[in-house]
Amino acid sequence: SAVYNATTEPEAKSPRRLPLGCTLRHLRGWRLPVKVFQTIFSLVAVVCEELVQECYNCSPLYYFEFASCSAFLLSLLFLYVYCTDLYESLGEDKVRKL
């Protein structure tokens, strides 16, 4: 005896979305300009750090380079997650953990 009857239809899978579809519904109001400004500001910090040609005590400069580059990359990651369909693909709970 078969487990399924002849009238049982297979469950339809939902179509997969590409994670590159652009959407701004998760960064509304003042949040989008602040995130864009944060990304631009951290990029300017990286560029300004690279303009330094000589230093006598370079350890703070290296820390600033690490911090500004990390801030730039994380800002780009957050903009990518919040401004694309990757937010729905991952799920809100995983995005909050990130």
Contact map, one row per residue, 1 for C-alpha under 8 A:
11100000000000000000000000000000000000000000000000000000000000000000000000000000000000000000000000
11111000000000000000000000000000000000000000000000000000000000000000000000000000000000000000000000
11111000000000000000000000000000000000000000000000000000000000000000000000000000000000000000000000
01111101000000000000000000000000000000000000000000000000000000000000000000000000000000000000000000
01111111000000000000000000000000000000000000000000000000000000000000000000000000000000000000000000
00011111000000000000000000000000000000000000000000000000000000000000000000000000000000000000000000
00001111100000000000000000000000000000000000000000000000000000000000000000000000000000000000000000
00011111110000000000000000000000000000000000000000000000000000000000000000000000000000000000000000
00000011111000000000000000000000000000000000000000000000000000000000000000000000000000000000000000
00000001111100000000000000000000000000000000000000000000000000000000000000000000000000000000000000
00000000111110000000000000000000000000000000000000000000000000000000000000000000000000000000000000
00000000011111000000000000000000000000000000000000000000000000000000000000000000000000000000000000
00000000001111100000000000000000000000000000000000000000000000000000000000000000000000000000000000
00000000000111110000000000000000000000000000000000000000000000000000000000000000000000000000000000
00000000000011111000000000000000000000000000000000000000000000000000000000000000000000000000000000
00000000000001111100000000000000000000000000000000000000000000000000000000000000000000000000000000
00000000000000111110100000000000000000000000000000000000000000000000000000000000000010001000000000
00000000000000011111100000000000000000000000000000000000000000000000000000000000000011000000000000
00000000000000001111100000000000000000000000000000000000000000000000000000000000000111001000000000
00000000000000000111110000000000000000000000000000000000000000000000000000000000000111000000000000
00000000000000001111111000000000000000000000000000000000000000000000000000000000000110000000000000
00000000000000000001111100000000000000000000000000000000000000000000000000000000001110000000000000
00000000000000000000111111000000000000000000000000000000000000000000000000000000011110000000000000
00000000000000000000011111110000000000000000000000000000000000000000000000000000011100000000000000
00000000000000000000001111110000000000000000000000000000000000000000000000000000001000000000000000
00000000000000000000001111110000000000000000000000000000000000000000000000000000011000000000000000
00000000000000000000000111111111000000000000000000000000000000000000000000000000011000000000000000
00000000000000000000000111111111000000000000000000000000000000000000000000000000000000000000000000
00000000000000000000000000111111000000000000000000000000000000000000000000000000000000000000000000
00000000000000000000000000111111110000000000000000000000000000000000000000000000000000000000000000
00000000000000000000000000111111111000000000000000000000000000000000000000000000000000000000000000
00000000000000000000000000111111111100000000000000000000000000000000000000000000000000000000000000
00000000000000000000000000000111111110000000000000000000000000000000000000000000000000000000000000
00000000000000000000000000000111111111000000000000000000000000000000000000000000000000000000000000
00000000000000000000000000000011111111100000000000000000000000000000000000100010000000000000000000
00000000000000000000000000000001111111110000000000000000000000000000000000000010000000000000000000
00000000000000000000000000000000111111111000000000000000000000000000000000000000000000000000000000
00000000000000000000000000000000011111111100000000000000000000000000000000100000000000000000000000
00000000000000000000000000000000001111111110000000000000000000000000001100110000000000000000000000
00000000000000000000000000000000000111111111000000000000000000000000000100000000000000000000000000
00000000000000000000000000000000000011111111100000000000000000000000000000000000000000000000000000
00000000000000000000000000000000000001111111110000000000000000000001101100000000000000000000000000
00000000000000000000000000000000000000111111111000000000000000000001100100000000000000000000000000
00000000000000000000000000000000000000011111111100000000000000000000000000000000000000000000000000
00000000000000000000000000000000000000001111111110000000000000000001000000000000000000000000000000
00000000000000000000000000000000000000000111111111000000000000001001100000000000000000000000000000
00000000000000000000000000000000000000000011111111100000000000000000000000000000000000000000000000
00000000000000000000000000000000000000000001111111110000000000000000000000000000000000000000000000
00000000000000000000000000000000000000000000111111110000000010011000000000000000000000000000000000
00000000000000000000000000000000000000000000011111111000000000000000000000000000000000000000000000
00000000000000000000000000000000000000000000001111111000000000000000000000000000000000000000000000
00000000000000000000000000000000000000000000000111111110000000000000000000000000000000000000000000
00000000000000000000000000000000000000000000000001111110000000000000000000000000000000000000000000
00000000000000000000000000000000000000000000000000011111000000000000000000000000000000000000000000
00000000000000000000000000000000000000000000000000011111110000000000000000000000000000000000000000
00000000000000000000000000000000000000000000000000000111110000000000000000000000000000000000000000
00000000000000000000000000000000000000000000000000000011111110000000000000000000000000000000000000
00000000000000000000000000000000000000000000000000000011111111000000000000000000000000000000000000
00000000000000000000000000000000000000000000000000000000111111100000000000000000000000000000000000
00000000000000000000000000000000000000000000000000000000111111110000000000000000000000000000000000
00000000000000000000000000000000000000000000000010000000111111111000000000000000000000000000000000
00000000000000000000000000000000000000000000000000000000011111111100000000000000000000000000000000
00000000000000000000000000000000000000000000000000000000001111111110000000000000000000000000000000
00000000000000000000000000000000000000000000000010000000000111111111000000000000000000000000000000
00000000000000000000000000000000000000000000010010000000000011111111100000000000000000000000000000
00000000000000000000000000000000000000000000000000000000000001111111110000000000000000000000000000
00000000000000000000000000000000000000000000000000000000000000111111111000000000000000000000000000
00000000000000000000000000000000000000000110110000000000000000011111111100000000000000000000000000
00000000000000000000000000000000000000000110010000000000000000001111111110000000000000000000000000
00000000000000000000000000000000000000000000000000000000000000000111111111000000000000000000000000
00000000000000000000000000000000000000100100000000000000000000000011111111100000000000000000000000
00000000000000000000000000000000000000110110000000000000000000000001111111110000000000000000000000
00000000000000000000000000000000000000000000000000000000000000000000111111111000000000000000000000
00000000000000000000000000000000000000000000000000000000000000000000011111111100000000000000000000
00000000000000000000000000000000001001100000000000000000000000000000001111111110000000000000000000
00000000000000000000000000000000000000100000000000000000000000000000000111111111000000000000000000
00000000000000000000000000000000000000000000000000000000000000000000000011111111100000000000000000
00000000000000000000000000000000000000000000000000000000000000000000000001111111110000000000000000
00000000000000000000000000000000001100000000000000000000000000000000000000111111111000000000000000
00000000000000000000000000000000000000000000000000000000000000000000000000011111111101000000000000
00000000000000000000000000000000000000000000000000000000000000000000000000001111111111100000000000
00000000000000000000001101100000000000000000000000000000000000000000000000000111111111100000000000
00000000000000000000011111100000000000000000000000000000000000000000000000000011111110100000000000
00000000000000000011111100000000000000000000000000000000000000000000000000000001111111100000000000
00000000000000001111111000000000000000000000000000000000000000000000000000000000111111111000000000
00000000000000000111000000000000000000000000000000000000000000000000000000000001110111111100000000
00000000000000000000000000000000000000000000000000000000000000000000000000000000111111111111001000
00000000000000000000000000000000000000000000000000000000000000000000000000000000000011111111000000
00000000000000001010000000000000000000000000000000000000000000000000000000000000000011111110000000
00000000000000000000000000000000000000000000000000000000000000000000000000000000000001111111011000
00000000000000000000000000000000000000000000000000000000000000000000000000000000000000111111111000
00000000000000000000000000000000000000000000000000000000000000000000000000000000000000110111111100
00000000000000000000000000000000000000000000000000000000000000000000000000000000000000000011111110
00000000000000000000000000000000000000000000000000000000000000000000000000000000000000000111111111
00000000000000000000000000000000000000000000000000000000000000000000000000000000000000100111111111
00000000000000000000000000000000000000000000000000000000000000000000000000000000000000000001111111
00000000000000000000000000000000000000000000000000000000000000000000000000000000000000000000111111
00000000000000000000000000000000000000000000000000000000000000000000000000000000000000000000011111
